[in-house]
Amino acid sequence: MKKIKTTPLAPQQFEVEQISDNEANIMAYPFETGYAISLAHPLRRFLLSSSVGYAPIAIKIEGAKHEFDSVRGMLEDISDFILNLKEIRFKLNGDVDSAKIDYSFAGPCSVKGSDLTNDEVEVVTPDTHLATLNEDATLNFTIKIAQGIGYVPSEDTSDELEDGYIALDAYFTPVRSVTYKIENVLVEDNPNFERVVLNIKTDGQISPVDAFRNSLEVMYAQLAVFNSEISVKAPTTIERVEESPDLKKLTTHIDSLGLSARSFNCLDRSSISLVGEIVLMSVNDLKNVKNLGKKSYDEIVEKVQEFGYEVGADLADDVANALKKQIEAK
């Protein structure tokens, strides 16, 4: 008779595939059917809406009074200059959330993102074009850069600006795109479990892994309101997954031990499928496994030792409890 579950299986496997500095796949599994998408969708929303980034919120250009003006000797008019500026992604140095940066250029030259990097600010899109100056042109301007989340229209910041500044629409989000896919994964001959694969691309202000970590913090903070009235304790199995490398090894299938067919079949017929189950057993319990001879017993003990454990070893309480829950849920 198939065992009836009283709690859904908690995923234990977490992997990061670094594709580039600004792109990564983040994977977690195994989930019960339907659970993966329930987690992936809100995480995507938090990544896109709650990641902290930097953006110009205002600019003052010498010789220009408004965004439809022009600067003598500059190929681009002010509106095109501002559009180009919005494509440049900044990152403030030091522990500051805003800065006012002055720039001065003389032609002939082509100004691009890398020319705006200095001790106060780093440009993470150095090849982005900003302006083209003729030989008799000078371009002096000041940018106000601030830290924020999401999108803030220029109307929301214009009241706080000094005279001469042009307010800019600010798009702070450093995450360029987040997509996810749900894949089937095999668990104990059951193909109905799921794995979620989140693909995260950023603009360089923040790494994909840091963006993911920040989105988790925001999600937890949003859910914390319920804990003020309803005390919820997370299951041990998911409390410190990243801090329990032992748990990952102990929940490995006994296939990984490289046992002979006879030894493997003895364990399999006794419904022992995880390395951790053998480690939790006492020496006598293992010897009493049905049809397990001395030669097979010695082989299993040796293979478990090669795997880094002893039969009947004393595991840390949190690891042992999490392992027992995994065994019960299988």
matplotlib code that plots the C-alpha trace (Angstrom):
import matplotlib.pyplot as plt

x = [0.0, 1.3, 2.1, -0.3, 1.5, 0.6, 3.0, 4.3, 7.9, 10.2, 12.7, 16.3, 18.4, 19.5, 21.9, 23.3, 24.5, 26.5, 26.1, 27.9, 28.6, 25.1, 23.1, 22.5, 20.1, 18.8, 17.3, 15.5, 13.9, 12.1, 8.7, 5.4, 3.2, 2.0, 4.3, 7.1, 5.0, 3.3, 6.8, 8.3, 5.6, 5.8, 9.6, 9.7, 7.4, 9.6, 12.8, 11.4, 9.7, 11.8, 15.4, 17.3, 19.2, 20.6, 19.3, 19.7, 16.7, 17.7, 20.2, 21.4, 23.1, 25.0, 23.3, 20.1, 16.9, 14.6, 14.6, 13.6, 16.6, 20.0, 23.7, 25.9, 28.3, 26.6, 25.1, 22.2, 19.6, 18.8, 15.9, 18.1, 20.9, 18.5, 17.3, 20.9, 21.6, 18.8, 20.5, 23.6, 23.5, 25.3, 26.5, 27.4, 30.6, 30.7, 27.8, 25.7, 22.2, 22.5, 25.1, 25.6, 28.2, 29.8, 31.1, 32.9, 33.9, 35.4, 35.2, 35.9, 35.0, 32.4, 31.2, 30.2, 29.4, 33.0, 33.8, 31.4, 33.2, 35.1, 35.8, 32.1, 30.4, 30.9, 29.3, 28.4, 27.4, 30.7, 30.1, 26.7, 26.9, 25.9, 26.9, 29.0, 30.8, 32.2, 35.7, 34.3, 31.8, 31.9, 29.6, 29.2, 26.5, 25.6, 23.7, 21.8, 21.9, 19.7, 19.0, 15.5, 13.3, 10.9, 9.9, 9.5, 8.1, 9.7, 6.7, 7.4, 10.9, 10.5, 9.3, 12.5, 14.8, 16.8, 16.5, 18.1, 17.6, 15.5, 13.6, 14.0, 11.9, 13.9, 14.0, 15.9, 15.3, 18.7, 17.0, 16.5, 14.5, 13.4, 11.9, 11.2, 10.4, 9.1, 10.6, 9.7, 12.3, 12.5, 12.3, 12.3, 11.0, 8.2, 8.4, 5.7, 8.0, 9.1, 12.1, 11.9, 14.6, 14.8, 16.8, 17.8, 19.6, 20.8, 22.3, 25.5, 24.6, 24.0, 24.7, 21.8, 22.5, 22.4, 19.2, 17.7, 18.8, 17.3, 14.0, 13.8, 14.5, 11.6, 9.3, 10.1, 9.5, 6.1, 5.1, 6.4, 3.2, 1.3, 3.9, 2.9, -0.4, 0.2, 3.4, 4.7, 7.8, 9.4, 10.1, 13.6, 14.1, 14.0, 15.4, 19.1, 19.4, 22.4, 24.1, 23.6, 25.8, 25.6, 21.9, 22.4, 24.9, 22.8, 19.7, 21.7, 20.3, 22.3, 23.0, 25.9, 27.7, 28.5, 27.3, 27.3, 24.0, 23.5, 24.1, 22.0, 19.1, 19.2, 18.8, 16.3, 14.0, 14.1, 13.0, 16.3, 17.1, 19.0, 22.6, 21.3, 19.1, 22.2, 24.0, 21.1, 21.0, 22.9, 25.5, 23.0, 20.1, 22.2, 23.4, 19.8, 18.7, 17.0, 19.3, 22.3, 25.4, 28.7, 30.4, 27.6, 27.6, 31.3, 30.9, 28.2, 30.2, 33.2, 31.3, 29.6, 33.0, 34.3, 31.3, 32.4, 30.2, 30.1, 27.1, 25.5, 27.2, 26.0, 24.6, 23.9, 20.3, 19.1, 20.6, 19.3, 15.8, 15.7, 17.0, 14.3, 11.6, 13.0, 12.9, 9.3, 8.2, 9.8]
y = [0.0, 3.4, 5.6, 8.5, 11.8, 14.3, 17.0, 17.9, 17.1, 20.1, 20.7, 20.2, 20.7, 24.2, 24.9, 28.0, 27.9, 31.1, 31.8, 35.2, 38.0, 39.3, 36.1, 33.0, 30.1, 29.3, 25.9, 24.3, 20.8, 18.5, 20.1, 18.4, 18.8, 22.4, 23.8, 25.0, 27.5, 28.7, 29.7, 30.8, 33.4, 35.6, 35.3, 36.7, 39.6, 40.4, 40.3, 42.7, 45.1, 45.1, 45.0, 48.1, 50.0, 53.4, 55.9, 59.6, 61.5, 65.0, 66.8, 70.4, 71.2, 74.5, 76.5, 74.4, 75.4, 72.5, 69.1, 70.5, 72.8, 72.2, 72.8, 74.5, 72.0, 68.9, 66.6, 65.4, 67.7, 67.6, 65.2, 62.6, 63.3, 62.5, 59.3, 58.2, 59.0, 56.8, 53.8, 54.3, 52.4, 53.8, 52.3, 54.7, 53.9, 53.8, 53.6, 56.4, 56.5, 59.6, 61.8, 64.9, 64.4, 67.2, 66.5, 68.6, 67.7, 69.5, 68.5, 67.0, 63.8, 61.1, 60.8, 57.3, 55.6, 54.8, 58.6, 59.1, 56.7, 58.5, 58.1, 58.6, 56.5, 53.4, 53.0, 49.3, 50.0, 51.5, 51.2, 53.1, 56.2, 59.6, 62.5, 63.6, 67.0, 69.1, 70.6, 73.9, 72.4, 72.3, 70.2, 70.9, 69.1, 67.8, 64.6, 63.7, 60.0, 58.3, 54.8, 53.3, 50.6, 50.2, 53.2, 56.8, 59.4, 62.8, 64.5, 62.8, 64.4, 67.7, 69.6, 68.9, 70.1, 73.4, 75.8, 74.8, 71.1, 68.9, 66.1, 62.7, 59.6, 57.1, 53.4, 52.0, 48.2, 46.5, 43.3, 43.3, 40.1, 37.1, 33.9, 30.6, 27.1, 24.0, 20.7, 17.2, 15.5, 11.8, 11.1, 7.5, 6.3, 8.9, 11.3, 13.6, 15.9, 19.3, 21.5, 25.2, 27.0, 30.8, 32.6, 36.0, 38.8, 42.0, 45.2, 44.8, 47.0, 43.8, 40.1, 37.8, 35.8, 39.0, 40.1, 36.7, 36.9, 40.4, 39.3, 36.5, 39.0, 41.2, 38.3, 37.2, 40.7, 40.9, 37.6, 38.5, 40.5, 37.2, 36.0, 38.8, 37.1, 33.6, 32.0, 29.9, 27.7, 26.6, 22.9, 21.9, 20.5, 23.9, 26.1, 26.1, 24.2, 26.1, 25.6, 21.8, 20.2, 17.0, 16.8, 16.9, 14.0, 11.9, 12.2, 10.8, 7.5, 4.4, 4.0, 6.5, 4.0, 1.7, -1.5, -4.9, -6.2, -8.5, -5.9, -3.3, -5.8, -6.6, -3.0, -2.3, -5.1, -3.7, -0.3, 1.3, 3.8, 6.7, 6.8, 8.5, 5.6, 3.4, 6.0, 6.3, 2.5, 0.8, -1.9, -4.6, -3.1, -3.3, -6.9, -7.9, -6.7, -9.8, -12.0, -9.6, -11.8, -10.9, -10.2, -7.8, -6.2, -5.5, -4.1, -1.7, -0.5, 0.1, 2.0, 4.2, 5.0, 5.9, 8.2, 10.0, 8.5, 5.6, 3.2, 4.3, 7.7, 10.5, 13.2, 16.8, 17.1, 19.4, 17.2, 14.0, 15.5, 16.9, 13.5, 11.6, 13.9, 13.2, 9.4, 9.7, 11.7, 9.4]
z = [0.0, -0.9, 2.1, 2.6, 3.1, 5.8, 4.6, 1.1, 0.3, 1.0, -1.8, -0.7, -3.9, -4.8, -7.7, -9.4, -13.0, -13.7, -17.4, -17.3, -14.9, -15.5, -16.1, -14.1, -13.8, -10.3, -9.8, -6.9, -6.6, -6.0, -5.6, -5.3, -8.5, -8.7, -6.0, -8.3, -10.3, -7.0, -5.9, -9.2, -10.1, -7.0, -7.0, -10.6, -9.5, -6.6, -8.7, -11.2, -8.8, -5.7, -6.7, -5.7, -8.4, -9.4, -12.0, -12.9, -11.6, -12.8, -15.1, -15.5, -18.8, -19.2, -22.0, -22.0, -20.2, -21.0, -22.7, -26.1, -26.2, -27.9, -27.2, -29.7, -31.4, -30.1, -32.7, -30.5, -29.2, -25.5, -25.8, -27.6, -25.1, -22.3, -24.0, -24.4, -20.7, -19.6, -21.3, -19.2, -16.0, -13.0, -9.7, -6.8, -5.0, -1.2, 1.2, -0.3, -1.7, -3.8, -5.4, -7.6, -10.3, -12.5, -16.0, -18.5, -22.1, -25.0, -28.7, -31.0, -29.2, -28.8, -25.2, -24.0, -20.7, -19.8, -19.9, -17.0, -14.6, -11.7, -8.0, -7.1, -9.7, -11.8, -15.2, -15.8, -19.4, -20.6, -24.4, -24.4, -26.6, -25.0, -27.3, -30.2, -30.0, -32.8, -32.5, -31.2, -28.7, -25.0, -22.9, -19.1, -17.1, -13.7, -13.0, -9.9, -9.3, -6.7, -5.4, -5.6, -6.7, -9.7, -11.9, -10.7, -13.1, -13.3, -11.8, -8.5, -8.2, -9.9, -6.8, -4.9, -7.7, -7.8, -10.6, -13.9, -13.4, -15.8, -14.0, -15.5, -15.4, -13.4, -14.0, -11.1, -11.6, -12.2, -13.3, -17.1, -17.3, -15.3, -16.9, -15.4, -16.6, -14.8, -15.5, -14.4, -12.2, -11.0, -7.3, -6.2, -9.6, -9.4, -12.4, -11.1, -9.1, -10.4, -10.7, -11.1, -13.2, -12.9, -15.5, -14.2, -16.3, -14.7, -16.1, -14.1, -11.1, -9.1, -9.7, -10.5, -7.3, -5.2, -6.9, -6.1, -2.5, -2.1, -3.6, -1.0, 1.8, 0.5, 0.2, 3.8, 5.0, 3.3, 4.9, 8.3, 9.1, 9.5, 12.1, 14.5, 15.2, 13.9, 15.0, 12.2, 12.5, 9.3, 9.1, 10.0, 6.5, 4.9, 7.7, 6.7, 3.4, 2.3, 5.6, 5.7, 3.0, 5.0, 4.3, 0.6, 0.7, 3.2, 0.9, -2.0, -3.4, -2.6, -6.3, -5.6, -3.3, -6.2, -4.4, -5.9, -7.2, -4.2, -1.6, -3.4, -3.8, -0.1, 0.8, -1.9, -0.8, 2.7, 1.3, 2.1, -0.6, 0.9, 2.2, 5.3, 6.2, 6.5, 8.5, 10.9, 11.5, 14.3, 13.4, 14.6, 12.6, 9.5, 10.2, 10.7, 7.3, 5.7, 3.6, 4.2, 4.6, 6.2, 2.9, 1.8, 5.3, 5.1, 1.6, 2.6, 5.7, 3.5, 0.8, 3.4, 4.9, 1.4, 1.1, 4.3, 7.0, 9.5, 10.1, 13.3, 13.3, 15.6, 13.3, 14.4, 15.7, 13.0, 10.3, 11.8, 12.2, 8.7, 7.4, 9.2, 7.7, 4.3, 4.9, 6.2, 3.1, 0.5]

ax = plt.figure().add_subplot(projection="3d")
ax.plot(x, y, z, "-o")
ax.set_aspect("equal")
plt.show()
